């Protein structure tokens, strides 16, 4: 028996996703309606955090990423309702926004190594040298002396 869907309304899912990305942007410290600056940089009441798939999963109220994947798969199915399709598209676009952030970090000297790792693990992107590296396969044949042959 399939478990009931946690989210059925695309508007609710869109709000949860938008709230998550707003949270990731952080909250500026304001004085008289203007951002407070220190050494020409804005001061935050709550510092920005990078968007992550784990954070998105948590913001949507799920316990694991598999639940989110099921919404994507269900939304792409031929028998999906318009609401399921909309939710699937919203989740897919949110994951692509996270991937965009990660890819942008490739050009940042402080985040490049982590971004390469994330893309390799989560997005299936491998370095060409790693993907094309020759692999050695050793096959041992049983001989009559080993007592394994019939």
C-alpha positions in Angstrom: 0.0 0.0 0.0 1.4 3.4 -1.0 1.9 6.0 1.6 -0.3 9.1 1.2 1.3 12.2 -0.4 2.6 14.8 2.1 2.0 17.7 -0.4 -0.9 17.9 -2.8 -1.0 21.6 -3.5 1.7 23.1 -5.8 1.2 26.5 -4.2 2.2 25.2 -0.8 5.3 23.5 -2.2 6.3 26.7 -4.1 6.0 28.7 -0.9 8.1 26.2 1.0 10.8 26.3 -1.7 10.7 30.1 -1.9 11.0 30.4 1.9 14.0 28.0 1.9 15.9 30.0 -0.7 15.0 33.3 1.1 16.3 31.8 4.3 19.6 30.8 2.5 20.1 34.5 1.4 20.4 35.5 5.1 19.0 38.6 6.8 20.7 42.0 6.5 21.1 44.2 9.6 19.2 47.4 8.8 19.5 50.9 10.3 16.8 53.4 9.4 15.8 51.2 6.5 19.3 51.0 5.0 21.8 48.0 5.3 24.5 48.5 7.8 28.0 48.3 6.3 31.3 47.5 7.9 34.4 48.0 5.8 32.1 48.4 2.7 30.5 45.0 3.3 27.0 44.4 4.5 26.4 43.2 8.1 24.0 40.3 8.5 21.6 39.6 11.4 21.6 36.0 10.1 24.4 35.1 7.8 23.7 33.6 4.4 24.0 29.8 4.0 24.6 27.8 0.8 21.5 26.1 -0.5 21.7 22.3 -0.3 19.6 19.3 -1.3 19.5 18.3 2.3 18.3 21.7 3.3 15.6 21.5 0.6 14.5 18.1 1.8 14.3 19.4 5.4 12.4 22.6 4.3 9.8 20.4 2.5 9.3 18.4 5.7 10.7 15.1 4.5 13.0 12.8 6.4 15.1 11.7 3.4 15.9 12.6 -0.2 14.2 9.5 -1.6 10.8 11.0 -0.7 11.7 14.1 -2.8 12.8 11.9 -5.7 9.5 10.1 -5.6 7.7 13.4 -6.1 9.9 14.1 -9.1 9.3 10.6 -10.6 5.6 10.7 -9.9 5.3 14.2 -11.5 7.1 12.9 -14.7 4.8 9.9 -15.0 2.3 9.6 -17.8 -0.6 9.1 -15.3 0.4 12.1 -13.1 -2.3 14.7 -12.3 -1.6 18.3 -13.2 -0.9 19.0 -9.5 1.7 16.2 -9.3 3.3 17.4 -12.5 3.5 20.9 -11.1 5.1 19.7 -7.9 7.6 17.6 -9.8 8.6 20.6 -11.9 9.0 22.8 -8.8 11.2 20.3 -7.0 13.3 19.7 -10.1 13.8 23.4 -10.7 14.8 23.9 -7.0 17.4 21.1 -7.3 18.7 22.8 -10.5 19.0 26.1 -8.6 21.1 24.3 -6.0 23.2 22.8 -8.8 23.7 26.2 -10.3 25.0 27.6 -7.0 27.4 24.6 -6.8 28.6 25.1 -10.4 29.2 28.8 -9.7 31.4 27.9 -6.8 33.7 26.1 -9.3 35.0 29.6 -10.2 35.5 30.6 -6.5 38.9 29.8 -5.1 37.4 29.0 -1.7 34.7 26.6 -2.9 36.1 24.9 -6.0 37.2 21.6 -4.4 33.9 21.1 -2.5 31.9 22.0 -5.6 33.9 19.4 -7.7 33.2 16.8 -5.1 29.5 17.7 -4.9 29.0 17.5 -8.6 30.8 14.1 -8.8 28.7 12.6 -6.0 25.3 14.3 -6.5 25.1 15.2 -10.1 27.0 12.3 -11.7 29.7 14.6 -13.1 33.1 13.0 -13.2 36.4 14.4 -14.3 37.3 13.2 -17.8 40.6 11.6 -16.6 38.8 9.7 -13.9 36.0 8.5 -16.3 38.4 7.5 -19.1 41.1 5.9 -16.9 41.9 2.4 -18.1 40.9 -0.3 -15.7 42.7 -3.6 -15.1 40.6 -6.7 -14.8 42.3 -9.9 -13.6 40.8 -13.2 -14.5 42.1 -16.3 -12.8 41.5 -19.6 -14.5 41.1 -22.8 -12.4 43.5 -25.5 -13.5 43.3 -29.3 -13.0 46.0 -29.1 -10.4 43.8 -26.8 -8.2 41.2 -29.6 -7.9 38.5 -27.2 -9.1 38.0 -28.5 -12.7 35.4 -31.2 -13.4 
